[in-house]
């Protein structure tokens, strides 16, 4: 009646068998047809970057997505199941550059933007297909044929609509900022990219302490420290804290000035001459480190007050170069300081900087130190290790560079975003606190990138009247265009660059700016573009906002933020109701996985070595507030736990086949079954209640822990204590009750675990249910999710069995203490207790 169940479970082999069954039976399609009349449950997929094969870290989030979609499907909910692919931006460009052997924007332009765009598209299509197959291998059910791609004209058009809305509200502007800048990629980064991607790394730089002469005080010098010597050519001021104490110290024939709290910077003996307040130094003029440069000729170097100056490092006197630092630039606006920008977009020095002209910022430390030494300005050079920002796409160290960029003002939308975020159920709650903190401190959104393969910003500034035309839709583009539409193959560069439009204010023919948009605009608009907000508002309203989304915690300042921003701007509310944020995946030793470290595990390797269900259980059982230590060691522990369930299932299938047990025959009411049967049924119903409650809260770790405890009890206590009942020759009511009980437990577990273990649960269901009832639903994933039968929950029986287990545990402890082997019979066991007194605690857990 039941197929033989091997005692050894080969997870990958079983999973491939189930994948074939799902495909041949059209199990997913039938589920969607079955649930189409049901209530709607809306999930929006955070688009995976279609740029490389999946890693095991990608599978963590995709497992959560599949668990909760399967869980809701077993409750009868109708869903969209739309997967997404992130297709544009520097992450794709950088990989294509590597394929082509390029290392600069100049090489891209020489190659041709059209050819480069085609290669980017090819890469996206290649890896989106690979990731689709990998996701299927994980067991994820999605409508793969209708995945969304952020490169689509529909996605781009919806972003245009958002940008036009921002323009109409007066939020859009072009402004100069000292931006974090990648010289390799030739573009700036936004604030949320820099912080949200944790782009800071521990790096060691050569720092320098200068002794800069005070012009009105011969022999006196300011001690100034910096970790970025390349910025000294753009120095225009020094900053001191007006309330700090500064020392005047004599060393040799020089008097040096630095703050009291940084005196450890001094080398050699010194004599303190006097102490002054920082306010007494404000206004003093000094000789700059590179006064001989043409760019420095009009600069009046002076000391300015700045309350941000501290003594945690340096000398308490800060070198100010507004063209090379965000804080410096803001200070320059307050103090009316000149702004020098020494670097071009590639990190090369521009004309006006003498011996540095044409040299790259990475190659100038030695000539800078030589020049300072020759001028007698160099006091000290030493290595300094600190956290420093790097490009999260190519890992190049960033510089800060003044640049004209496009921004969206945030002051007006800040409070509405905070109000919208407060309506969201954040899991864990700390994720909501992080979002609140980010919204309190976020700066204007830098949305422009000086690149190629990305969203074309629809900005047409008029050279005649100075007004800006923002195109908000494809229809408006066609309406305003005067040329270039015939060559418009797609809404990407270089084709969109050829389209000229008439100025909305004076009819002048205008060209589009060359910049493309921040890639987080691409992902942030998907609650609108995937639901066709512009052209089918009724459908959009049925699915918006999403009931649930999930991604890594870093997306709080990235995807979660950009979605919230765009949704509040367009609709005034949050695009999601519940958000699950989880931490990072590391190796077993707690180290980041990297190919260079030799500890990287790729998804395909893991799936075929440990099995997808093992991976899914690892993910589901993880506390989302802690980093997941992933590897083959933890996987073996999961296998051991799942094999306990499998062996119990194998035990049943073996003996039920021998005895030709059929669950459809004579029934034995639970009330007429043995106490042990009623105990395990009571525990089962409690488990169902606990698992449902956890999954309803989108907390999978609690349910998996509860299942592990139950399976251990099932195997160790119920099956072991009931084996003689299964083995006895007479087919009496007690034997049938035992079979019925174990059958009910296993088939309930198959449905209960189906969202988390889709393969193992399907195999159990097919063998236990479909073999004896061909009219049952074709797949376990077509069945309804178990509901707890409260009538079968008996706290009294559970307490009684718990007491027995506690006695056994105490007995084993006594054996260990007396060095009596477990299998050695005891002539006497005396249990002491007291009426009304609490039972003594077990010396170790009964399980």
CORMODA-V249267 format. One record per backbone hydrogen bond with DSSP energy under -0.5 kcal/mol. CO is the residue of the C=O (numbers start at 1). NH is the residue of the N-H. If there is no record, write none. Layout:
co:nh
CO:NH
CO:NH
This chain:
co:nh
4:6
7:9
8:10
9:11
10:14
11:15
12:16
13:17
14:18
15:19
16:20
17:21
18:22
19:23
20:24
21:25
22:26
22:27
23:26
26:30
27:31
28:32
29:33
30:34
31:35
32:36
35:38
39:78
41:43
42:547
42:548
45:47
48:86
49:51
49:52
54:603
55:58
55:59
56:60
57:61
58:62
59:63
60:64
61:65
62:66
63:67
64:68
65:69
66:70
67:71
68:72
69:73
70:74
72:75
72:77
73:76
74:785
78:41
81:83
81:143
82:45
83:148
84:48
85:87
85:150
86:50
89:92
89:93
90:94
91:95
92:96
93:97
94:98
95:99
96:100
97:101
97:102
98:101
104:108
105:109
106:110
107:111
108:112
112:116
113:117
114:118
115:119
116:120
117:121
118:122
119:123
120:124
121:125
122:126
123:127
124:128
125:129
126:130
127:131
128:132
129:133
130:134
131:135
132:136
133:137
134:138
135:139
135:140
136:139
140:142
142:144
143:146
144:147
148:85
149:152
152:156
153:157
154:158
155:159
156:160
157:161
158:162
159:163
160:164
161:165
162:166
163:167
164:168
165:169
166:171
166:172
167:170
171:409
173:407
175:405
177:179
177:403
179:401
180:189
181:183
181:399
182:186
182:187
187:182
190:194
191:195
192:196
193:197
194:199
195:198
199:390
201:203
201:388
203:205
203:386
205:207
205:384
207:382
208:226
209:379
209:380
210:212
210:224
212:222
213:215
213:287
214:217
217:220
219:255
220:214
221:257
222:212
222:224
224:210
225:319
226:208
228:231
229:232
230:233
231:234
232:235
236:302
237:320
238:304
239:318
240:242
240:306
241:244
242:279
244:278
245:260
246:276
247:249
247:258
248:273
248:274
249:251
249:256
250:271
251:254
254:251
254:256
255:221
256:249
257:223
258:247
259:262
260:263
262:265
263:266
271:250
271:273
274:248
276:246
277:280
278:281
278:282
281:284
284:303
285:215
285:216
288:291
290:293
293:296
294:297
296:299
299:301
301:286
302:238
303:283
304:240
306:309
313:316
315:259
316:241
317:225
318:239
319:321
320:236
320:237
321:324
322:325
323:402
325:329
326:330
327:331
328:332
329:333
330:334
331:335
332:336
332:337
340:342
342:350
344:347
347:361
348:344
349:358
350:353
352:295
353:356
354:357
356:359
359:349
360:363
361:364
364:368
365:369
366:370
367:371
368:372
369:373
370:374
371:375
372:377
372:378
373:376
377:211
377:379
380:209
382:207
384:205
386:203
388:201
389:398
391:395
396:391
399:181
401:179
403:177
403:405
405:175
406:447
406:448
407:173
408:445
410:414
411:415
413:417
414:418
415:419
416:420
417:421
418:422
420:423
421:424
424:426
425:579
427:581
428:431
428:432
429:432
429:433
430:434
431:435
432:436
433:437
434:438
435:439
436:440
437:441
438:442
444:446
445:408
445:447
447:518
449:451
449:516
452:454
452:493
453:89
455:457
455:517
457:459
458:460
458:471
459:513
460:469
462:466
467:462
467:469
468:470
469:460
469:471
473:477
474:478
475:479
476:480
477:481
480:502
483:500
484:487
485:488
487:489
490:492
491:456
492:496
494:498
495:498
496:499
498:500
500:482
500:483
501:510
503:507
508:503
510:501
515:457
516:449
518:521
518:522
519:523
520:524
521:525
523:526
525:528
525:529
526:530
528:533
529:532
532:535
532:536
536:540
537:541
538:542
539:542
539:543
540:543
540:544
546:577
548:44
549:580
551:582
552:555
553:556
554:557
555:558
555:560
555:561
558:562
559:563
560:564
561:565
562:566
563:567
564:568
565:569
566:570
567:571
567:572
567:573
568:572
575:546
577:425
578:549
579:427
579:581
580:551
582:553
584:586
584:628
586:630
587:590
591:587
594:597
594:598
594:599
594:600
595:598
601:56
602:606
603:607
604:608
605:609
606:610
606:611
611:615
612:616
613:617
614:618
615:619
616:620
617:621
619:622
622:624
623:626
624:583
627:629
628:586
628:630
631:635
632:636
633:637
634:638
635:639
636:640
637:641
638:642
639:643
640:644
641:645
642:646
643:647
644:648
645:649
646:650
647:651
648:652
649:653
650:654
651:655
652:656
653:657
654:658
655:659
656:661
657:660
662:665
667:669
669:672
670:673
674:678
675:679
676:680
677:681
678:682
679:683
680:684
681:685
682:686
683:687
684:688
685:689
686:690
687:691
688:692
689:693
690:694
691:695
692:696
693:697
694:699
695:698
698:700
699:703
700:704
701:705
702:706
703:707
704:708
705:709
706:710
707:711
708:712
709:713
710:714
711:715
712:716
713:717
713:718
714:719
715:720
717:721
718:722
719:723
720:723
722:725
722:726
723:727
724:728
730:732
732:736
733:737
734:738
735:739
736:740
737:741
738:742
739:743
740:744
741:745
742:746
743:747
744:748
745:749
746:750
747:751
748:752
749:753
750:754
753:756
753:757
756:758
757:761
758:762
759:763
760:764
761:765
762:766
763:767
764:768
765:769
765:770
766:771
769:772
769:773
773:776
779:782
780:783
788:790
789:792
790:793
792:794
793:795
794:798
795:799
796:800
797:801
798:802
799:803
800:804
801:805
802:806
803:807
804:808
805:809
806:810
807:811
808:812
809:813
810:814
811:815
812:816
813:817
814:818
815:819
815:820
816:819
819:821
821:824
823:825
829:831
830:832
834:837
